[in-house]
Amino acid sequence: QDVKPVTIAVGNYTAIFIPAVIVLLFTDFFSKSTFENPEFKMAMVYITILSFFGTAMAKILFNKLVHLSTPVFASSVTYVMPVVALMWGYIDGEGFSFLQGIASLIILLGVYLSHKRKP
């Protein structure tokens, strides 16, 4: 409760940084052809925007929500995230198959079971 949401987010991303660099080292990301690609600069701009607004800010806001609310209310966000993701996918024109629906139900069942009170 005493740790600030920004501190939690920084800790998460610091832990992810080293494995991410290792993955980039074992791919051709640092090759000359990658940096000479005419679309590289704009791709990096889009990745930066997505990582800041879509990931970092969302993580900070989520941690703030957990900090301000009860654990039960904060855990309800876990149920809402897949629904929001499905809506964004639908708006973007992505398809949704029967198999994906079954997989989504299995994931939601797992979330439900993990939050279910033990007798």
DSSP file (Angstrom, degrees, kcal/mol; ACC not computed):
  #  RESIDUE AA STRUCTURE BP1 BP2  ACC     N-H-->O    O-->H-N    N-H-->O    O-->H-N    TCO  KAPPA ALPHA  PHI   PSI    X-CA   Y-CA   Z-CA
    1    1 A Q              0   0    0      0, 0.0     0, 0.0     0, 0.0     0, 0.0   0.000 360.0 360.0 360.0 -27.0    0.0    0.0    0.0
    2    2 A D        +     0   0    0      2,-0.1     2,-0.4     0, 0.0    65,-0.0   0.582 360.0  94.8 -86.7  -8.9    2.9    2.4    0.7
    3    3 A V  S    S-     0   0    0      1,-0.1    64,-0.0     2,-0.0     5,-0.0  -0.694  78.4-121.5 -87.9 132.3    4.6    2.0   -2.7
    4    4 A K     >  -     0   0    0     -2,-0.4     4,-1.8     1,-0.1     3,-0.3  -0.400  17.2-122.0 -70.9 146.7    3.6    4.6   -5.4
    5    5 A P  H  > S+     0   0    0      0, 0.0     4,-2.3     0, 0.0     5,-0.2   0.854 112.8  54.4 -57.5 -37.0    2.1    3.3   -8.6
    6    6 A V  H  > S+     0   0    0      1,-0.2     4,-2.6     2,-0.2     5,-0.2   0.897 106.5  52.2 -64.8 -38.6    4.9    4.9  -10.7
    7    7 A T  H  > S+     0   0    0     -3,-0.3     4,-2.3     2,-0.2    -1,-0.2   0.900 109.0  49.8 -63.8 -41.0    7.5    3.1   -8.6
    8    8 A I  H  X S+     0   0    0     -4,-1.8     4,-2.3     2,-0.2    -2,-0.2   0.931 112.0  47.9 -62.5 -45.7    5.7   -0.3   -9.3
    9    9 A A  H  X S+     0   0    0     -4,-2.3     4,-2.4     1,-0.2     5,-0.2   0.912 111.0  50.3 -63.0 -43.0    5.6    0.4  -13.0
   10   10 A V  H  X S+     0   0    0     -4,-2.6     4,-2.2     1,-0.2    -1,-0.2   0.909 110.3  51.0 -62.0 -41.4    9.3    1.4  -13.1
   11   11 A G  H  X S+     0   0    0     -4,-2.3     4,-1.9     2,-0.2    -1,-0.2   0.905 110.0  49.8 -62.1 -41.8   10.2   -1.8  -11.3
   12   12 A N  H  X S+     0   0    0     -4,-2.3     4,-1.4     1,-0.2    -2,-0.2   0.936 114.2  43.5 -61.4 -47.4    8.2   -3.9  -13.7
   13   13 A Y  H  X S+     0   0    0     -4,-2.4     4,-1.3     1,-0.2    -1,-0.2   0.793 109.9  56.1 -74.2 -27.1    9.8   -2.3  -16.8
   14   14 A T  H  X S+     0   0    0     -4,-2.2     4,-0.8    -5,-0.2    -1,-0.2   0.902 107.8  49.4 -66.6 -40.5   13.3   -2.4  -15.3
   15   15 A A  H  < S+     0   0    0     -4,-1.9    -2,-0.2     1,-0.2    -1,-0.2   0.823 113.5  46.5 -67.1 -30.8   12.9   -6.2  -14.8
   16   16 A I  H  X S+     0   0    0     -4,-1.4     4,-2.0     1,-0.2    -1,-0.2   0.726  95.5  77.8 -82.2 -22.8   11.7   -6.6  -18.4
   17   17 A F  H  X S+     0   0    0     -4,-1.3     4,-2.3     1,-0.2     5,-0.2   0.906  91.6  48.0 -58.4 -50.1   14.5   -4.4  -19.9
   18   18 A I  H  X S+     0   0    0     -4,-0.8     4,-2.2     1,-0.2    -1,-0.2   0.933 112.9  46.5 -63.7 -48.4   17.4   -6.9  -19.8
   19   19 A P  H  > S+     0   0    0      0, 0.0     4,-2.2     0, 0.0    -1,-0.2   0.886 111.8  53.6 -60.1 -35.0   15.4   -9.9  -21.3
   20   20 A A  H  X S+     0   0    0     -4,-2.0     4,-2.2     2,-0.2    -2,-0.2   0.915 108.7  47.9 -65.2 -41.8   14.1   -7.6  -24.0
   21   21 A V  H  X S+     0   0    0     -4,-2.3     4,-2.2     2,-0.2    -1,-0.2   0.892 110.0  53.3 -64.7 -39.3   17.6   -6.4  -25.0
   22   22 A I  H  X S+     0   0    0     -4,-2.2     4,-1.5     2,-0.2    -2,-0.2   0.915 108.3  49.8 -62.3 -42.6   18.8  -10.1  -25.0
   23   23 A V  H  < S+     0   0    0     -4,-2.2     3,-0.3     1,-0.2     4,-0.2   0.927 110.9  49.5 -61.6 -44.1   16.0  -10.9  -27.5
   24   24 A L  H ><>S+     0   0    0     -4,-2.2     3,-1.0     1,-0.2     5,-0.6   0.863 107.4  55.1 -63.8 -35.1   16.9   -8.0  -29.7
   25   25 A L  H 3<5S+     0   0    0     -4,-2.2    -1,-0.2     1,-0.2    -2,-0.2   0.837 107.2  49.9 -66.6 -32.0   20.6   -9.1  -29.7
   26   26 A F  T 3<5S+     0   0    0     -4,-1.5    -1,-0.2    -3,-0.3     2,-0.2   0.332 108.3  61.9 -92.2   7.9   19.7  -12.6  -30.9
   27   27 A T  T < 5S-     0   0    0     -3,-1.0     3,-0.4    -4,-0.2    -3,-0.0  -0.602  99.9-100.5-114.7-176.4   17.6  -11.2  -33.8
   28   28 A D  T > 5S+     0   0    0     -2,-0.2     3,-1.5     1,-0.2     6,-0.3   0.089  84.6 115.7 -93.7  25.5   18.6   -9.1  -36.7
   29   29 A F  T 3 <S+     0   0    0     -5,-0.6    -1,-0.2     1,-0.3    -4,-0.1   0.900  75.3  48.6 -60.9 -42.0   17.3   -5.9  -35.1
   30   30 A F  T 3  S+     0   0    0     -6,-0.5    -1,-0.3    -3,-0.4     2,-0.1   0.212  88.2 119.1 -86.8  17.7   20.7   -4.3  -34.8
   31   31 A S  S <> S-     0   0    0     -3,-1.5     4,-1.4     1,-0.1     3,-0.4  -0.405  76.0-116.2 -80.5 160.7   21.7   -5.0  -38.4
   32   32 A K  H  > S+     0   0    0      1,-0.2     4,-1.7     2,-0.2     5,-0.2   0.865 113.7  58.4 -63.0 -37.1   22.5   -2.3  -40.9
   33   33 A S  H  > S+     0   0    0      1,-0.2     4,-0.7     2,-0.2    -1,-0.2   0.826 101.8  55.3 -66.0 -30.6   19.5   -3.3  -43.1
   34   34 A T  H >4 S+     0   0    0     -3,-0.4     3,-0.7    -6,-0.3    -1,-0.2   0.944 111.4  42.3 -65.4 -47.5   17.1   -2.6  -40.2
   35   35 A F  H 3< S+     0   0    0     -4,-1.4    -2,-0.2     1,-0.2    -1,-0.2   0.742 112.5  54.2 -74.5 -22.4   18.3    0.9  -39.6
   36   36 A E  H 3< S+     0   0    0     -4,-1.7    -1,-0.2    -5,-0.2    -2,-0.2   0.563  79.3 114.1 -86.3  -8.9   18.5    1.7  -43.3
   37   37 A N    X<  -     0   0    0     -3,-0.7     3,-1.7    -4,-0.7     4,-0.4  -0.441  68.9-137.3 -63.0 129.9   14.8    0.7  -43.9
   38   38 A P  T 3  S+     0   0    0      0, 0.0     4,-0.3     0, 0.0     3,-0.2   0.745 102.8  51.2 -64.0 -21.9   12.9    3.8  -44.9
   39   39 A E  T 3> S+     0   0    0      1,-0.2     4,-2.1     2,-0.1     5,-0.2   0.450  85.0  92.2 -91.9  -0.4   10.0    2.8  -42.6
   40   40 A F  H <> S+     0   0    0     -3,-1.7     4,-2.3     1,-0.2     5,-0.2   0.915  82.7  49.8 -63.0 -46.4   12.2    2.3  -39.5
   41   41 A K  H  > S+     0   0    0     -4,-0.4     4,-1.9    -3,-0.2    -1,-0.2   0.926 113.6  44.4 -62.4 -45.8   11.9    5.8  -38.1
   42   42 A M  H  > S+     0   0    0     -4,-0.3     4,-2.5     1,-0.2    -1,-0.2   0.873 111.1  55.1 -68.0 -34.9    8.2    6.0  -38.3
   43   43 A A  H  X S+     0   0    0     -4,-2.1     4,-2.4     1,-0.2    -1,-0.2   0.907 108.2  48.8 -61.8 -40.7    7.9    2.5  -36.9
   44   44 A M  H  X S+     0   0    0     -4,-2.3     4,-2.2     2,-0.2    -1,-0.2   0.860 109.5  52.7 -67.7 -35.1   10.0    3.5  -33.9
   45   45 A V  H  X S+     0   0    0     -4,-1.9     4,-2.4     2,-0.2    -2,-0.2   0.937 111.6  46.0 -62.9 -46.2    7.8    6.6  -33.4
   46   46 A Y  H  X S+     0   0    0     -4,-2.5     4,-2.6     1,-0.2    -2,-0.2   0.892 112.2  50.5 -65.5 -39.2    4.7    4.4  -33.4
   47   47 A I  H  X S+     0   0    0     -4,-2.4     4,-2.7     2,-0.2    -1,-0.2   0.898 110.7  50.0 -64.5 -39.9    6.3    1.9  -31.0
   48   48 A T  H  X S+     0   0    0     -4,-2.2     4,-2.2     2,-0.2     5,-0.2   0.926 112.1  46.7 -64.4 -44.9    7.2    4.7  -28.6
   49   49 A I  H  X>S+     0   0    0     -4,-2.4     4,-2.6     2,-0.2     5,-0.7   0.935 115.2  46.6 -62.1 -46.3    3.7    6.2  -28.7
   50   50 A L  I  X>S+     0   0    0     -4,-2.6     4,-1.4     1,-0.2     5,-0.8   0.905 113.1  48.7 -63.6 -41.9    2.2    2.7  -28.1
   51   51 A S  I  <>S+     0   0    0     -4,-2.7     5,-2.9     3,-0.2     4,-0.4   0.873 117.2  41.5 -68.9 -35.0    4.6    1.9  -25.3
   52   52 A F  I  <>S+     0   0    0     -4,-2.2     5,-2.6    -5,-0.2     6,-0.2   0.972 129.8  22.8 -75.7 -55.1    4.0    5.2  -23.5
   53   53 A F  I  <5S+     0   0    0     -4,-2.6     5,-0.3    -5,-0.2    -3,-0.2   0.877 129.4  41.9 -82.8 -38.3    0.3    5.6  -23.8
   54   54 A G  I  <<S+     0   0    0     -4,-1.4    -3,-0.2    -5,-0.7    -1,-0.2   0.744 132.8  11.8 -83.3 -23.0   -0.8    2.0  -24.4
   55   55 A T  I  ><S+     0   0    0     -5,-0.8     4,-2.5    -4,-0.4     5,-0.2   0.756 126.3  41.3-119.6 -60.5    1.4    0.3  -21.8
   56   56 A A  I  ><S+     0   0    0     -5,-2.9     4,-2.3     1,-0.2    -3,-0.2   0.938 119.8  42.5 -63.6 -49.4    3.2    2.6  -19.4
   57   57 A M  H  ><S+     0   0    0     -5,-2.6     4,-2.7     1,-0.2    -1,-0.2   0.895 114.9  51.5 -65.6 -38.7    0.3    4.9  -18.7
   58   58 A A  H  > S+     0   0    0     -5,-0.3     4,-2.4    -6,-0.2    -1,-0.2   0.898 110.1  49.6 -63.8 -39.5   -2.2    2.1  -18.5
   59   59 A K  H  X S+     0   0    0     -4,-2.5     4,-2.5     2,-0.2    -2,-0.2   0.910 112.0  47.7 -65.8 -42.5    0.1    0.3  -16.0
   60   60 A I  H  X S+     0   0    0     -4,-2.3     4,-2.2     2,-0.2    -2,-0.2   0.927 113.3  47.7 -64.5 -44.6    0.4    3.4  -13.8
   61   61 A L  H  X S+     0   0    0     -4,-2.7     4,-2.4     2,-0.2    -2,-0.2   0.896 111.6  50.7 -64.4 -39.5   -3.3    4.0  -13.9
   62   62 A F  H  X S+     0   0    0     -4,-2.4     4,-2.5     2,-0.2    -2,-0.2   0.934 111.0  47.9 -62.8 -46.1   -4.1    0.4  -13.1
   63   63 A N  H  X S+     0   0    0     -4,-2.5     4,-2.1     1,-0.2    -1,-0.2   0.865 111.2  51.6 -63.7 -34.9   -1.7    0.5  -10.1
   64   64 A K  H  X S+     0   0    0     -4,-2.2     4,-2.3     2,-0.2    -1,-0.2   0.904 108.8  51.0 -66.1 -41.2   -3.3    3.7   -9.0
   65   65 A L  H  X S+     0   0    0     -4,-2.4     4,-2.2     1,-0.2    -2,-0.2   0.920 110.6  48.1 -60.9 -45.1   -6.7    2.1   -9.2
   66   66 A V  H  < S+     0   0    0     -4,-2.5    -1,-0.2     1,-0.2    -2,-0.2   0.892 112.5  50.3 -62.2 -39.6   -5.5   -0.8   -7.1
   67   67 A H  H  < S+     0   0    0     -4,-2.1    -2,-0.2    -5,-0.2    -1,-0.2   0.877 116.9  39.1 -66.4 -38.9   -4.0    1.6   -4.6
   68   68 A L  H  < S+     0   0    0     -4,-2.3    -2,-0.2    -5,-0.1    -1,-0.2   0.749 115.0  49.7 -85.7 -25.0   -7.2    3.7   -4.3
   69   69 A S  S  < S-     0   0    0     -4,-2.2     0, 0.0    -5,-0.2     0, 0.0  -0.375  91.3 -82.4-110.3-176.1   -9.8    1.0   -4.3
   70   70 A T     >  -     0   0    0     -2,-0.1     4,-2.4     1,-0.1     5,-0.2  -0.503  41.1-113.9 -80.7 156.7  -10.6   -2.3   -2.7
   71   71 A P  H  > S+     0   0    0      0, 0.0     4,-2.3     0, 0.0     5,-0.2   0.855 116.4  55.6 -59.3 -34.6   -9.0   -5.5   -4.0
   72   72 A V  H  > S+     0   0    0      2,-0.2     4,-1.0     1,-0.2    -3,-0.0   0.930 110.2  44.3 -65.3 -44.6  -12.3   -6.8   -5.2
   73   73 A F  H >> S+     0   0    0      1,-0.2     3,-0.5     2,-0.2     4,-0.5   0.921 114.0  50.0 -65.5 -43.4  -13.0   -3.7   -7.3
   74   74 A A  H >< S+     0   0    0     -4,-2.4     3,-1.1     1,-0.2     4,-0.4   0.871 107.3  54.2 -64.2 -36.5   -9.5   -3.7   -8.7
   75   75 A S  H >X S+     0   0    0     -4,-2.3     3,-1.2     1,-0.3     4,-0.6   0.754  93.7  70.8 -71.2 -20.8   -9.7   -7.4   -9.6
   76   76 A S  H XX S+     0   0    0     -4,-1.0     4,-1.4    -3,-0.5     3,-0.7   0.767  85.0  69.1 -65.1 -22.2  -12.8   -6.7  -11.6
   77   77 A V  H <X S+     0   0    0     -3,-1.1     4,-2.3    -4,-0.5    -1,-0.3   0.846  89.4  63.7 -60.9 -32.9  -10.6   -4.9  -14.0
   78   78 A T  H <4 S+     0   0    0     -3,-1.2    -1,-0.2    -4,-0.4    -2,-0.2   0.851 104.6  45.4 -60.0 -35.1   -9.2   -8.3  -14.9
   79   79 A Y  H <X S+     0   0    0     -3,-0.7     4,-0.6    -4,-0.6    -1,-0.2   0.818 113.0  49.8 -76.9 -31.1  -12.6   -9.3  -16.2
   80   80 A V  H  X S+     0   0    0     -4,-1.4     4,-2.4     1,-0.2     5,-0.2   0.815  94.5  72.6 -79.9 -30.8  -13.1   -6.1  -18.1
   81   81 A M  H  X S+     0   0    0     -4,-2.3     4,-2.5     1,-0.2     5,-0.2   0.896  97.0  47.7 -55.8 -46.9   -9.8   -6.1  -20.0
   82   82 A P  H  > S+     0   0    0      0, 0.0     4,-2.3     0, 0.0    -1,-0.2   0.884 111.5  51.8 -63.2 -34.9  -10.7   -9.0  -22.4
   83   83 A V  H  X S+     0   0    0     -4,-0.6     4,-2.2    -3,-0.2    -2,-0.2   0.925 111.2  46.5 -65.4 -44.0  -14.0   -7.4  -23.2
   84   84 A V  H  X S+     0   0    0     -4,-2.4     4,-2.5     2,-0.2    -1,-0.2   0.903 111.6  52.1 -63.8 -41.0  -12.3   -4.1  -24.0
   85   85 A A  H  X S+     0   0    0     -4,-2.5     4,-2.3    -5,-0.2    -2,-0.2   0.900 109.2  49.9 -62.8 -40.1   -9.7   -5.9  -26.1
   86   86 A L  H  X S+     0   0    0     -4,-2.3     4,-2.5     2,-0.2    -1,-0.2   0.905 110.0  50.6 -64.2 -40.8  -12.5   -7.7  -28.1
   87   87 A M  H  X S+     0   0    0     -4,-2.2     4,-2.6     2,-0.2    -2,-0.2   0.921 110.5  48.8 -63.8 -43.0  -14.2   -4.4  -28.7
   88   88 A W  H  X S+     0   0    0     -4,-2.5     4,-2.1     1,-0.2    -1,-0.2   0.914 111.7  50.0 -62.8 -41.2  -11.0   -2.7  -30.0
   89   89 A G  H  <>S+     0   0    0     -4,-2.3     5,-2.8     2,-0.2     4,-0.4   0.908 110.9  48.8 -62.6 -41.6  -10.4   -5.7  -32.2
   90   90 A Y  H ><5S+     0   0    0     -4,-2.5     3,-1.2     1,-0.2    -2,-0.2   0.920 111.2  49.5 -63.6 -44.4  -14.0   -5.5  -33.6
   91   91 A I  H 3<5S+     0   0    0     -4,-2.6    -1,-0.2     1,-0.3    -2,-0.2   0.858 109.6  53.0 -61.7 -34.9  -13.6   -1.8  -34.2
   92   92 A D  T 3<5S-     0   0    0     -4,-2.1    -1,-0.3    -5,-0.2    -2,-0.2   0.524 120.3-110.5 -80.0  -5.3  -10.3   -2.5  -36.0
   93   93 A G  T < 5 +     0   0    0     -3,-1.2    -3,-0.2    -4,-0.4     2,-0.1   0.642  63.7 152.8  88.1  15.2  -12.0   -5.0  -38.3
   94   94 A E      < -     0   0    0     -5,-2.8    -1,-0.3    -6,-0.2     2,-0.1  -0.472  42.5-118.6 -77.1 150.8  -10.4   -8.2  -36.8
   95   95 A G        -     0   0    0     -2,-0.1     2,-0.4     0, 0.0    -1,-0.1  -0.433  16.4-152.8 -83.5 162.6  -12.2  -11.5  -37.0
   96   96 A F        -     0   0    0     -2,-0.1     2,-0.1    -6,-0.0   -10,-0.0  -0.918  14.9-160.5-139.9 110.5  -13.2  -13.5  -34.1
   97   97 A S     >  -     0   0    0     -2,-0.4     4,-1.8     1,-0.1     5,-0.1  -0.352  31.8-109.4 -90.2 168.9  -13.5  -17.3  -34.5
   98   98 A F  H  > S+     0   0    0      1,-0.2     4,-2.2     2,-0.2     5,-0.2   0.886 119.7  54.2 -61.1 -41.1  -15.4  -19.9  -32.5
   99   99 A L  H  > S+     0   0    0      1,-0.2     4,-2.4     2,-0.2    -1,-0.2   0.887 107.0  50.7 -63.4 -39.4  -12.1  -21.3  -31.3
  100  100 A Q  H  > S+     0   0    0      2,-0.2     4,-2.4     1,-0.2    -1,-0.2   0.868 108.6  53.2 -65.4 -35.9  -11.0  -17.9  -30.0
  101  101 A G  H  X S+     0   0    0     -4,-1.8     4,-2.1     2,-0.2    -2,-0.2   0.915 109.7  47.1 -64.0 -43.6  -14.4  -17.6  -28.2
  102  102 A I  H  X S+     0   0    0     -4,-2.2     4,-2.2     2,-0.2    -2,-0.2   0.923 112.6  49.8 -63.3 -44.5  -13.8  -21.0  -26.5
  103  103 A A  H  X S+     0   0    0     -4,-2.4     4,-2.2     1,-0.2    -2,-0.2   0.890 109.5  52.0 -62.3 -39.5  -10.3  -19.9  -25.5
  104  104 A S  H  X S+     0   0    0     -4,-2.4     4,-2.6     1,-0.2    -1,-0.2   0.904 108.9  49.9 -63.2 -41.9  -11.6  -16.6  -24.1
  105  105 A L  H  X S+     0   0    0     -4,-2.1     4,-2.4     2,-0.2    -1,-0.2   0.889 109.4  51.6 -64.7 -38.2  -14.1  -18.4  -22.0
  106  106 A I  H  X S+     0   0    0     -4,-2.2     4,-2.2     2,-0.2    -2,-0.2   0.915 111.0  48.2 -63.5 -42.6  -11.4  -20.7  -20.7
  107  107 A I  H  X S+     0   0    0     -4,-2.2     4,-2.3     2,-0.2    -2,-0.2   0.935 112.5  47.6 -63.7 -46.2   -9.3  -17.7  -19.7
  108  108 A L  H  X S+     0   0    0     -4,-2.6     4,-2.6     1,-0.2    -1,-0.2   0.875 110.4  52.8 -63.9 -36.7  -12.2  -16.0  -18.0
  109  109 A L  H  X S+     0   0    0     -4,-2.4     4,-2.8     2,-0.2    -1,-0.2   0.909 108.9  50.1 -62.8 -41.8  -13.0  -19.2  -16.2
  110  110 A G  H  X S+     0   0    0     -4,-2.2     4,-2.1     2,-0.2    -2,-0.2   0.898 111.0  48.5 -62.4 -41.0   -9.4  -19.3  -15.0
  111  111 A V  H  X S+     0   0    0     -4,-2.3     4,-1.3     2,-0.2    -2,-0.2   0.919 112.3  49.4 -64.3 -43.1   -9.6  -15.7  -13.8
  112  112 A Y  H  X S+     0   0    0     -4,-2.6     4,-0.9     1,-0.2     3,-0.5   0.938 112.0  47.4 -60.5 -47.8  -12.9  -16.5  -12.0
  113  113 A L  H  < S+     0   0    0     -4,-2.8     3,-0.3     1,-0.2    -1,-0.2   0.852 109.7  53.4 -64.7 -34.5  -11.5  -19.6  -10.3
  114  114 A S  H  < S+     0   0    0     -4,-2.1    -1,-0.2     1,-0.2    -2,-0.2   0.770 114.9  40.9 -72.4 -23.8   -8.3  -17.7   -9.2
  115  115 A H  H  < S+     0   0    0     -4,-1.3    -1,-0.2    -3,-0.5    -2,-0.2   0.485  88.6 115.6 -99.3  -5.1  -10.4  -15.0   -7.6
  116  116 A K  S  < S-     0   0    0     -4,-0.9     2,-0.2    -3,-0.3    -3,-0.0  -0.413  72.6-113.1 -68.3 136.4  -13.0  -17.3   -6.1
  117  117 A R        -     0   0    0     -2,-0.1    -1,-0.1     1,-0.1    -2,-0.1  -0.454  26.7-125.3 -70.3 140.0  -13.1  -17.3   -2.3
  118  118 A K              0   0    0     -2,-0.2    -1,-0.1     1,-0.1     0, 0.0  -0.677 360.0 360.0 -85.1 140.1  -12.0  -20.5   -0.7
  119  119 A P              0   0    0      0, 0.0    -1,-0.1     0, 0.0    -2,-0.0   0.502 360.0 360.0 -70.5 360.0  -14.6  -22.1    1.8
